[in-house]
Amino acid sequence: MTALPPIPVTIDDVRAAHDRIRDAIVRTPTLISRTLSELTGATVYLKFENLQFTAAYKERGALNTLLQLDDAARAKGVIAASAGNHAQGLAYNAHRLGIPATIVMPTNTPTVKVVQTEGHGATVILFGDTFDAAYAHARELEAERGYTFVHPFDDPRIVAGAGTVAIEMLEDVPAIDTFVTPIGGGGLISGMAVVAKAADHPIEVIGVEAELFPSMHNRIKGTQYPCAGDTLAEGIAVKEPGGITSAMVAALVDDIVLVSERSLEHAVALLLQIEKSVVEGAGAAGLAALLEHPERFKGKTVGVVLCGGNIDTRLLANVLLRDLARSGRLARLRIQLQDQPGALFNVARIFHEQRVNIIEVYHQRVFTSLPAKGLITEIECEARDRDHLDRLVAALKAADYEVSPVELA
């Protein structure tokens, strides 16, 4: 059996990082969620890293790295390739410390992310259509201009900074016996695992990846799952995990589970509805694991990091509406009618009797296989819950209407 290389980050490194950054970051709360605990069967504590100034834990590793640069490196400046939370965390802290920062982003990066990063004082360079192209260009500029490249995850200073999340969680809730942590490149879980394995009681460390991007799962477990797709958890959609972090995960992490897009959507929606907290897809991955694998965590005292809250508002609206549809509170019903006066009125009367609110009505007379005197109407409606919706459908069928729900994919 091949021996694992020495772990490049120790508990002393993480403690030193915490001492270094603690006065400049938000000491985010770790709070019990009684409702989520009841839903999952575990005792669930949430660490609200979405409350950092840039709405993500990434500030910790970026700041820890910046504070260890010498004067010459500070004067020349830093560079990174990122279209996400690392860009904003590095830009914000570099600007605050008076260090020039350059961020290379793919040309298709949403304008709002470019504007936010520039708003933190960074110079943004748009280059290439992919992250890989932007990364390669950033490394070229590093060599040409003498910048210090700050990697988003594969750097011991970044890992140590990320591990400070676990330091605070255990200070606030010493009883935690399981960390459930998202994995992208592996920086956060590597740092948290260092802290977990140095604790005075056993703490299991479970990583979570989206099913569409199981890169660390493939690396550690030898699987060959594809890494591609349009995942809600774009913050952990990493095709190649880090070398340093892969070795640390192999040595310190107990297991990695995968979660579906539906579980990620449901977790985002629940965190907003129950905790009144906006969390991006990657930030909700830990809760998604509890929802999808409840038997794995039942009876445990679980610490979950809500690692980021930067989600597009339109996407968030779509996620919430889809979750309402899956729960039966929103529905679109396809009903066959005769094209004659009063047909729609009679259907609407049944909705009124069942106290179901009509939101939108769509008539289709032309593009249908029905006879010329028939039509299809689709009615979007709002019910109290699934049982309420089922009673409406039963009432429509009892009145001899052909009715079927338009299902989500």
C-alpha positions as a Python dict, from the first residue, in 0.01 Angstrom:
ca = {
    (1, 'M'): (0, 0, 0),
    (2, 'T'): (137, 343, -100),
    (3, 'A'): (199, 570, 198),
    (4, 'L'): (11, 898, 199),
    (5, 'P'): (226, 1213, 186),
    (6, 'P'): (253, 1428, 499),
    (7, 'I'): (-44, 1655, 561),
    (8, 'P'): (71, 2006, 461),
    (9, 'V'): (-169, 2184, 700),
    (10, 'T'): (-173, 2122, 1075),
    (11, 'I'): (-412, 2224, 1348),
    (12, 'D'): (-153, 2482, 1456),
    (13, 'D'): (-167, 2634, 1107),
    (14, 'V'): (-544, 2665, 1130),
    (15, 'R'): (-529, 2816, 1479),
    (16, 'A'): (-266, 3064, 1362),
    (17, 'A'): (-485, 3154, 1066),
    (18, 'H'): (-777, 3216, 1299),
    (19, 'D'): (-569, 3444, 1520),
    (20, 'R'): (-452, 3626, 1206),
    (21, 'I'): (-794, 3693, 1050),
    (22, 'R'): (-1043, 3687, 1336),
    (23, 'D'): (-1066, 4065, 1380),
    (24, 'A'): (-1130, 4130, 1011),
    (25, 'I'): (-1399, 3873, 929),
    (26, 'V'): (-1756, 3828, 1051),
    (27, 'R'): (-1784, 3581, 1338),
    (28, 'T'): (-2086, 3415, 1181),
    (29, 'P'): (-2329, 3234, 1412),
    (30, 'T'): (-2369, 2857, 1446),
    (31, 'L'): (-2734, 2801, 1532),
    (32, 'I'): (-2954, 2498, 1581),
    (33, 'S'): (-3241, 2451, 1335),
    (34, 'R'): (-3515, 2274, 1524),
    (35, 'T'): (-3736, 2243, 1217),
    (36, 'L'): (-3464, 2096, 997),
    (37, 'S'): (-3367, 1864, 1282),
    (38, 'E'): (-3723, 1731, 1290),
    (39, 'L'): (-3726, 1691, 912),
    (40, 'T'): (-3397, 1501, 891),
    (41, 'G'): (-3379, 1305, 1216),
    (42, 'A'): (-3042, 1460, 1304),
    (43, 'T'): (-2963, 1748, 1538),
    (44, 'V'): (-2874, 2012, 1282),
    (45, 'Y'): (-2652, 2314, 1349),
    (46, 'L'): (-2604, 2566, 1068),
    (47, 'K'): (-2297, 2787, 1026),
    (48, 'F'): (-2414, 3101, 842),
    (49, 'E'): (-2110, 3184, 631),
    (50, 'N'): (-2346, 3347, 382),
    (51, 'L'): (-2340, 3640, 628),
    (52, 'Q'): (-1979, 3730, 551),
    (53, 'F'): (-1942, 4072, 385),
    (54, 'T'): (-1900, 3911, 41),
    (55, 'A'): (-2155, 3642, 135),
    (56, 'A'): (-1912, 3348, 135),
    (57, 'Y'): (-1647, 3175, 348),
    (58, 'K'): (-1386, 3239, 77),
    (59, 'E'): (-1279, 3558, 252),
    (60, 'R'): (-1108, 3352, 520),
    (61, 'G'): (-852, 3179, 300),
    (62, 'A'): (-797, 3486, 83),
    (63, 'L'): (-727, 3707, 384),
    (64, 'N'): (-502, 3449, 549),
    (65, 'T'): (-295, 3435, 230),
    (66, 'L'): (-276, 3812, 180),
    (67, 'L'): (-161, 3871, 537),
    (68, 'Q'): (137, 3639, 483),
    (69, 'L'): (273, 3821, 175),
    (70, 'D'): (595, 4016, 213),
    (71, 'D'): (618, 4384, 125),
    (72, 'A'): (754, 4320, -225),
    (73, 'A'): (469, 4084, -313),
    (74, 'R'): (214, 4327, -172),
    (75, 'A'): (353, 4609, -381),
    (76, 'K'): (337, 4410, -707),
    (77, 'G'): (-11, 4279, -636),
    (78, 'V'): (-204, 3953, -657),
    (79, 'I'): (-391, 3776, -934),
    (80, 'A'): (-654, 3504, -946),
    (81, 'A'): (-879, 3330, -1194),
    (82, 'S'): (-1236, 3310, -1071),
    (83, 'A'): (-1591, 3394, -1170),
    (84, 'G'): (-1730, 3335, -824),
    (85, 'N'): (-1686, 3385, -452),
    (86, 'H'): (-1306, 3361, -453),
    (87, 'A'): (-1287, 3663, -683),
    (88, 'Q'): (-1494, 3879, -452),
    (89, 'G'): (-1330, 3758, -132),
    (90, 'L'): (-981, 3825, -266),
    (91, 'A'): (-1075, 4158, -427),
    (92, 'Y'): (-1243, 4291, -115),
    (93, 'N'): (-963, 4203, 124),
    (94, 'A'): (-684, 4308, -113),
    (95, 'H'): (-848, 4649, -156),
    (96, 'R'): (-891, 4683, 219),
    (97, 'L'): (-519, 4608, 269),
    (98, 'G'): (-403, 4834, -15),
    (99, 'I'): (-284, 4544, -233),
    (100, 'P'): (-351, 4570, -608),
    (101, 'A'): (-566, 4279, -728),
    (102, 'T'): (-632, 4150, -1077),
    (103, 'I'): (-904, 3894, -1145),
    (104, 'V'): (-924, 3707, -1474),
    (105, 'M'): (-1278, 3595, -1558),
    (106, 'P'): (-1419, 3408, -1859),
    (107, 'T'): (-1583, 3636, -2114),
    (108, 'N'): (-1925, 3480, -2044),
    (109, 'T'): (-1919, 3571, -1674),
    (110, 'P'): (-2250, 3737, -1576),
    (111, 'T'): (-2221, 4114, -1575),
    (112, 'V'): (-2337, 4136, -1214),
    (113, 'K'): (-2034, 3933, -1098),
    (114, 'V'): (-1796, 4149, -1299),
    (115, 'V'): (-1949, 4466, -1156),
    (116, 'Q'): (-1940, 4331, -800),
    (117, 'T'): (-1574, 4232, -829),
    (118, 'E'): (-1480, 4569, -977),
    (119, 'G'): (-1679, 4731, -699),
    (120, 'H'): (-1440, 4572, -450),
    (121, 'G'): (-1150, 4754, -617),
    (122, 'A'): (-1010, 4482, -842),
    (123, 'T'): (-903, 4510, -1204),
    (124, 'V'): (-1110, 4259, -1402),
    (125, 'I'): (-977, 4105, -1722),
    (126, 'L'): (-1223, 3907, -1934),
    (127, 'F'): (-1045, 3631, -2124),
    (128, 'G'): (-1150, 3304, -2287),
    (129, 'D'): (-1478, 3120, -2294),
    (130, 'T'): (-1393, 2877, -2011),
    (131, 'F'): (-1244, 2885, -1664),
    (132, 'D'): (-946, 2685, -1789),
    (133, 'A'): (-866, 2955, -2046),
    (134, 'A'): (-900, 3228, -1784),
    (135, 'Y'): (-681, 3031, -1544),
    (136, 'A'): (-408, 2981, -1805),
    (137, 'H'): (-409, 3353, -1887),
    (138, 'A'): (-385, 3444, -1519),
    (139, 'R'): (-77, 3225, -1483),
    (140, 'E'): (77, 3393, -1787),
    (141, 'L'): (20, 3736, -1634),
    (142, 'E'): (164, 3610, -1306),
    (143, 'A'): (489, 3522, -1483),
    (144, 'E'): (499, 3836, -1698),
    (145, 'R'): (421, 4095, -1432),
    (146, 'G'): (545, 3934, -1111),
    (147, 'Y'): (205, 3906, -949),
    (148, 'T'): (141, 3654, -672),
    (149, 'F'): (-115, 3399, -785),
    (150, 'V'): (-376, 3318, -519),
    (151, 'H'): (-531, 2979, -589),
    (152, 'P'): (-897, 2936, -492),
    (153, 'F'): (-834, 2609, -304),
    (154, 'D'): (-504, 2428, -371),
    (155, 'D'): (-281, 2624, -133),
    (156, 'P'): (-202, 2545, 233),
    (157, 'R'): (-274, 2907, 333),
    (158, 'I'): (-616, 2891, 170),
    (159, 'V'): (-689, 2556, 338),
    (160, 'A'): (-582, 2683, 679),
    (161, 'G'): (-803, 2990, 641),
    (162, 'A'): (-1100, 2777, 542),
    (163, 'G'): (-1044, 2553, 843),
    (164, 'T'): (-1119, 2846, 1073),
    (165, 'V'): (-1487, 2779, 998),
    (166, 'A'): (-1458, 2455, 1197),
    (167, 'I'): (-1266, 2621, 1479),
    (168, 'E'): (-1559, 2855, 1536),
    (169, 'M'): (-1823, 2585, 1500),
    (170, 'L'): (-1666, 2369, 1769),
    (171, 'E'): (-1614, 2666, 1998),
    (172, 'D'): (-1986, 2743, 1967),
    (173, 'V'): (-2116, 2383, 1969),
    (174, 'P'): (-1862, 2139, 2117),
    (175, 'A'): (-2114, 1852, 2088),
    (176, 'I'): (-2092, 1836, 1706),
    (177, 'D'): (-1992, 1483, 1603),
    (178, 'T'): (-2031, 1512, 1226),
    (179, 'F'): (-1932, 1776, 972),
    (180, 'V'): (-2125, 1769, 644),
    (181, 'T'): (-1933, 1990, 405),
    (182, 'P'): (-1957, 2079, 34),
    (183, 'I'): (-1664, 1983, -189),
    (184, 'G'): (-1561, 2177, -496),
    (185, 'G'): (-1184, 2196, -520),
    (186, 'G'): (-1157, 2063, -165),
    (187, 'G'): (-1018, 2361, 28),
    (188, 'L'): (-1301, 2398, 278),
    (189, 'I'): (-1339, 2032, 366),
    (190, 'S'): (-960, 1985, 392),
    (191, 'G'): (-928, 2264, 647),
    (192, 'M'): (-1232, 2150, 841),
    (193, 'A'): (-1107, 1791, 845),
    (194, 'V'): (-777, 1903, 1001),
    (195, 'V'): (-973, 2062, 1285),
    (196, 'A'): (-1207, 1765, 1320),
    (197, 'K'): (-929, 1510, 1352),
    (198, 'A'): (-753, 1721, 1617),
    (199, 'A'): (-1067, 1752, 1833),
    (200, 'D'): (-1097, 1593, 2178),
    (201, 'H'): (-1374, 1359, 2058),
    (202, 'P'): (-1436, 1167, 1734),
    (203, 'I'): (-1583, 1382, 1457),
    (204, 'E'): (-1686, 1225, 1128),
    (205, 'V'): (-1621, 1434, 818),
    (206, 'I'): (-1856, 1378, 523),
    (207, 'G'): (-1809, 1557, 193),
    (208, 'V'): (-2092, 1645, -45),
    (209, 'E'): (-2074, 1686, -422),
    (210, 'A'): (-2340, 1746, -685),
    (211, 'E'): (-2414, 1434, -889),
    (212, 'L'): (-2323, 1624, -1205),
    (213, 'F'): (-1972, 1709, -1079),
    (214, 'P'): (-1842, 1417, -868),
    (215, 'S'): (-1474, 1497, -932),
    (216, 'M'): (-1341, 1435, -580),
    (217, 'H'): (-1561, 1125, -550),
    (218, 'N'): (-1400, 993, -869),
    (219, 'R'): (-1050, 1078, -746),
    (220, 'I'): (-1087, 920, -402),
    (221, 'K'): (-1320, 628, -474),
    (222, 'G'): (-1193, 539, -820),
    (223, 'T'): (-1530, 590, -989),
    (224, 'Q'): (-1567, 710, -1348),
    (225, 'Y'): (-1877, 925, -1328),
    (226, 'P'): (-1896, 1208, -1585),
    (227, 'C'): (-1832, 1564, -1468),
    (228, 'A'): (-2055, 1790, -1674),
    (229, 'G'): (-2391, 1958, -1673),
    (230, 'D'): (-2576, 2268, -1566),
    (231, 'T'): (-2583, 2231, -1189),
    (232, 'L'): (-2747, 2466, -942),
    (233, 'A'): (-2433, 2424, -730),
    (234, 'E'): (-2198, 2601, -970),
    (235, 'G'): (-1975, 2703, -679),
    (236, 'I'): (-1866, 2338, -639),
    (237, 'A'): (-1879, 2245, -1008),
    (238, 'V'): (-1509, 2162, -1031),
    (239, 'K'): (-1385, 1914, -1290),
    (240, 'E'): (-1038, 1869, -1137),
    (241, 'P'): (-989, 1891, -760),
    (242, 'G'): (-657, 2013, -622),
    (243, 'G'): (-354, 1795, -570),
    (244, 'I'): (-295, 1915, -214),
    (245, 'T'): (-662, 1893, -126),
    (246, 'S'): (-707, 1551, -283),
    (247, 'A'): (-431, 1411, -64),
    (248, 'M'): (-584, 1570, 244),
    (249, 'V'): (-932, 1440, 162),
    (250, 'A'): (-792, 1091, 107),
    (251, 'A'): (-622, 1100, 448),
    (252, 'L'): (-881, 1281, 661),
    (253, 'V'): (-1231, 1264, 513),
    (254, 'D'): (-1449, 968, 610),
    (255, 'D'): (-1688, 960, 315),
    (256, 'I'): (-1823, 1151, 16),
    (257, 'V'): (-2190, 1148, -83),
    (258, 'L'): (-2355, 1276, -399),
    (259, 'V'): (-2676, 1478, -417),
    (260, 'S'): (-2926, 1532, -696),
    (261, 'E'): (-3031, 1863, -849),
    (262, 'R'): (-3377, 1817, -701),
    (263, 'S'): (-3232, 1785, -349),
    (264, 'L'): (-3021, 2096, -404),
    (265, 'E'): (-3326, 2292, -517),
    (266, 'H'): (-3531, 2169, -221),
    (267, 'A'): (-3253, 2260, 22),
    (268, 'V'): (-3223, 2615, -115),
    (269, 'A'): (-3600, 2657, -85),
    (270, 'L'): (-3616, 2516, 269),
    (271, 'L'): (-3337, 2741, 393),
    (272, 'L'): (-3524, 3045, 268),
    (273, 'Q'): (-3864, 2930, 394),
    (274, 'I'): (-3752, 2793, 732),
    (275, 'E'): (-3436, 2985, 820),
    (276, 'K'): (-3522, 3301, 620),
    (277, 'S'): (-3171, 3279, 476),
    (278, 'V'): (-3065, 3313, 110),
    (279, 'V'): (-2814, 3043, 18),
    (280, 'E'): (-2666, 2951, -320),
    (281, 'G'): (-2675, 2595, -454),
    (282, 'A'): (-2326, 2506, -330),
    (283, 'G'): (-2407, 2652, 12),
    (284, 'A'): (-2714, 2430, 39),
    (285, 'A'): (-2530, 2108, -51),
    (286, 'G'): (-2482, 2002, 311),
    (287, 'L'): (-2853, 2022, 385),
    (288, 'A'): (-2926, 1848, 54),
    (289, 'A'): (-2719, 1553, 178),
    (290, 'L'): (-2921, 1532, 500),
    (291, 'L'): (-3244, 1537, 300),
    (292, 'E'): (-3133, 1278, 44),
    (293, 'H'): (-2945, 1042, 282),
    (294, 'P'): (-3132, 1075, 615),
    (295, 'E'): (-3037, 725, 731),
    (296, 'R'): (-2669, 825, 706),
    (297, 'F'): (-2709, 1104, 963),
    (298, 'K'): (-3001, 1002, 1183),
    (299, 'G'): (-2932, 1061, 1552),
    (300, 'K'): (-2607, 1251, 1490),
    (301, 'T'): (-2523, 1606, 1592),
    (302, 'V'): (-2439, 1757, 1257),
    (303, 'G'): (-2261, 2080, 1169),
    (304, 'V'): (-2352, 2211, 823),
    (305, 'V'): (-2174, 2507, 661),
    (306, 'L'): (-2390, 2740, 454),
    (307, 'C'): (-2076, 2834, 265),
    (308, 'G'): (-2218, 3097, 31),
    (309, 'G'): (-2521, 3308, -47),
    (310, 'N'): (-2447, 3452, -391),
    (311, 'I'): (-2734, 3332, -607),
    (312, 'D'): (-2892, 3510, -902),
    (313, 'T'): (-3231, 3647, -796),
    (314, 'R'): (-3410, 3521, -1108),
    (315, 'L'): (-3265, 3174, -1053),
    (316, 'L'): (-3373, 3185, -690),
    (317, 'A'): (-3726, 3276, -798),
    (318, 'N'): (-3733, 2977, -1036),
    (319, 'V'): (-3610, 2743, -764),
    (320, 'L'): (-3877, 2861, -521),
    (321, 'L'): (-4158, 2829, -774),
    (322, 'R'): (-4044, 2479, -878),
    (323, 'D'): (-4035, 2375, -513),
    (324, 'L'): (-4388, 2507, -461),
    (325, 'A'): (-4500, 2308, -766),
    (326, 'R'): (-4343, 1987, -639),
    (327, 'S'): (-4510, 2031, -301),
    (328, 'G'): (-4854, 2074, -461),
    (329, 'R'): (-4895, 2438, -366),
    (330, 'L'): (-4861, 2550, -727),
    (331, 'A'): (-4991, 2349, -1023),
    (332, 'R'): (-5080, 2372, -1388),
    (333, 'L'): (-5381, 2159, -1481),
    (334, 'R'): (-5464, 2069, -1842),
    (335, 'I'): (-5843, 2046, -1887),
    (336, 'Q'): (-6038, 1949, -2200),
    (337, 'L'): (-6339, 2173, -2269),
    (338, 'Q'): (-6605, 2225, -2534),
    (339, 'D'): (-6560, 2555, -2718),
    (340, 'Q'): (-6891, 2713, -2622),
    (341, 'P'): (-7014, 2999, -2399),
    (342, 'G'): (-6995, 2930, -2028),
    (343, 'A'): (-6739, 2648, -2052),
    (344, 'L'): (-6466, 2837, -1871),
    (345, 'F'): (-6715, 2984, -1623),
    (346, 'N'): (-6827, 2635, -1519),
    (347, 'V'): (-6470, 2523, -1460),
    (348, 'A'): (-6386, 2840, -1268),
    (349, 'R'): (-6689, 2777, -1047),
    (350, 'I'): (-6538, 2446, -933),
    (351, 'F'): (-6210, 2622, -848),
    (352, 'H'): (-6412, 2873, -644),
    (353, 'E'): (-6603, 2598, -461),
    (354, 'Q'): (-6277, 2425, -372),
    (355, 'R'): (-6118, 2758, -265),
    (356, 'V'): (-5827, 2719, -508),
    (357, 'N'): (-5684, 3043, -648),
    (358, 'I'): (-5650, 3077, -1027),
    (359, 'I'): (-5327, 3251, -1129),
    (360, 'E'): (-5319, 3221, -1510),
    (361, 'V'): (-5542, 3071, -1782),
    (362, 'Y'): (-5410, 2953, -2122),
    (363, 'H'): (-5648, 2853, -2405),
    (364, 'Q'): (-5534, 2634, -2695),
    (365, 'R'): (-5772, 2597, -2989),
    (366, 'V'): (-5539, 2546, -3287),
    (367, 'F'): (-5240, 2332, -3189),
    (368, 'T'): (-5437, 2039, -3053),
    (369, 'S'): (-5553, 1699, -3174),
    (370, 'L'): (-5905, 1761, -3040),
    (371, 'P'): (-6202, 1809, -3276),
    (372, 'A'): (-6256, 2163, -3406),
    (373, 'K'): (-6522, 2229, -3140),
    (374, 'G'): (-6292, 2127, -2859),
    (375, 'L'): (-6018, 2318, -2680),
    (376, 'I'): (-5753, 2263, -2421),
    (377, 'T'): (-5724, 2507, -2135),
    (378, 'E'): (-5432, 2507, -1895),
    (379, 'I'): (-5492, 2672, -1560),
    (380, 'E'): (-5210, 2767, -1324),
    (381, 'C'): (-5343, 2763, -971),
    (382, 'E'): (-5245, 2790, -607),
    (383, 'A'): (-5357, 2542, -342),
    (384, 'R'): (-5280, 2506, 28),
    (385, 'D'): (-5101, 2174, -10),
    (386, 'R'): (-5101, 1848, -207),
    (387, 'D'): (-5422, 1719, -43),
    (388, 'H'): (-5604, 2040, -130),
    (389, 'L'): (-5492, 2011, -492),
    (390, 'D'): (-5600, 1647, -505),
    (391, 'R'): (-5949, 1745, -387),
    (392, 'L'): (-5974, 1997, -669),
    (393, 'V'): (-5874, 1739, -930),
    (394, 'A'): (-6127, 1494, -788),
    (395, 'A'): (-6402, 1758, -805),
    (396, 'L'): (-6319, 1836, -1169),
    (397, 'K'): (-6328, 1469, -1262),
    (398, 'A'): (-6656, 1425, -1075),
    (399, 'A'): (-6799, 1695, -1302),
    (400, 'D'): (-6689, 1486, -1605),
    (401, 'Y'): (-6391, 1696, -1705),
    (402, 'E'): (-6078, 1530, -1842),
    (403, 'V'): (-5799, 1676, -1632),
    (404, 'S'): (-5428, 1600, -1597),
    (405, 'P'): (-5145, 1784, -1420),
    (406, 'V'): (-4858, 1929, -1623),
    (407, 'E'): (-4565, 1768, -1443),
    (408, 'L'): (-4222, 1918, -1381),
    (409, 'A'): (-3931, 1728, -1535),
}
